[in-house]
Amino acid sequence: MMRKFILLLMFIIPSTVLAHVSVLPNFTNLVEEHGAAVVNISATKTSSVNGHQVFPEIPNLPEDSPFYEFFRRHMEPFHQPKKAEPQSMGSGFIISDDGYILTNAHVVESVEKITVKLNDKREFIAEVIGTDRKTDIALIKIEANDLPKVTRGDPEKLKVGEWVVAIGSPFGFENSVTAGIVSAKGRSLAQENFVPFIQTDVAINPGNSGGPLFNMMGEVVGINSQIYSRTGGFMGLSFAIPINVATEIADQLKESGKISRGRIGVIIQEMTAELAESFDLPEANGALIVSIQKDGPADKAGIEIGDVILDFDGVDVVSSSDLPRMVGNTKPDTKVLMKVLRSGEVKKISIVVGEMQGDEASASSNKQDKPIVDSANRIGLILSELTAKQKKELDVNNGLLVDNIKPGVASHAGIRTGDVILGFNNKEMKTVKQFNLQLNKVEDGRNIALLIKRNELTTFITMKLNDDKE
């Protein structure tokens, strides 16, 4: 009966539809061949405070002393050694047969003891070779030889919709296998400027961190690092660090134990469609410069606020998130050629990349009393020109202070009292008259972009002019 039913379906369903029906993948061979290179990692830390006793020591009394029994009973419990308890649990994978293992930095940082458990149940104490918080990569090592190791793949060849497999220890359940597809590539996450994450729908939970993400050929293409969750558990969004990023970090950690990154001393902003229109650009590509560190590499090279970096060392900067990774991966003191868009003209600028040290703060403004003209312009702003003292405090040549703001286009766009307007559509603003003349030339319905300095931050804010609405 079933056979007749299947034959009937073959006549009813068009052959073109049947040709596109694929069999679900089988992961058994992948797991059997490559699962042995995946390890369980438990990091422990003794519960004493800084390794010191927190109660006074038992006096050195002879056993026949009348006080010996009192101190033994009442103080000795405080001195019983406390057991070391797991502080974090995660996964990792062996990248060389002599014991080098990749995992996440957050799995092994700030711990006293790291235990690595292999697939064959052997356990080893691991040494941390180095960690990098910015990419969340750690390289550790165990003393063993002839170990199974993974094969590294090419994340650039991954396609959205492709099947991928994760092996790890979620919630401590060792050698757990989950599968899904690549949901997106090159994802940028908040506070993660140096990693173009692979987004998947593979079930990842606490304990999977540091484990491998395999393609269907059994090659590692990423390290499972983060999940998006409102509950603490898997919700269909997980993120992996591409293996090529991890390998570059691991090589530096193995060689020197630390990471050296390039920097050019700028703060950038995403080029939106509204900003592109304001600057008369055909496409919303590139990284928009909104702040430049004084005497930094970009400043010395002649980069200006409002410049749009389109190309860095021969590679297109499609999104602003591309630039930090490109610069960070460049060796300090390297001379690089950039293509920069300035006032509608593409310029080639040579820059010597510096070395990343740390974040530096810029000066903040203090509002000073001065005469205010109570007359709002077309977008609802009441402006005044900066005093010499304010310019010095803000470290700017020119600018206009927002003294007051009335309901209108600017207030809806997010402009605030106390903001300093440095530029209008990528042009420096020196006087209120100049600003209002420029503003009145813009046709209704067009976007404009104001370069705003607010406290220590500088950013472009766009707004569409519409004289018929507030």
Secondary structure by P-SEA (a helix, b strand, c coil): caaaaaaaaaaaccaaaaaaccccccaaaaaaaccccbbbbbbbbbccccccccccccccccccccaaaaaaacccccccccccccccccbbbbccccbbbbbbccccccccbbbbbccccbbbbbbbccccccccbbbbbccccccbbbbbbbcccccccbbbbbbcccccccbbbbbbcccccccccccccccbbbbcccccccccccbbbbccccccccccccccccccccccbbbbccaaaaaaaaaaaaacccccccccccccccccaaaaaaacccccbbbbbccccccccccccccccccccccccccccccaaaaaaaaaaccccbbbbbbbbcccbbbbbbbbbbbbcbbbbcbbbbbbbccccccccccccbbbbbcaaaaaaaccccccccccccccccccccccccbbbccccccccccaaaaaaaaaaccccbbbbbbcccccbbbbbbbbbbcccc
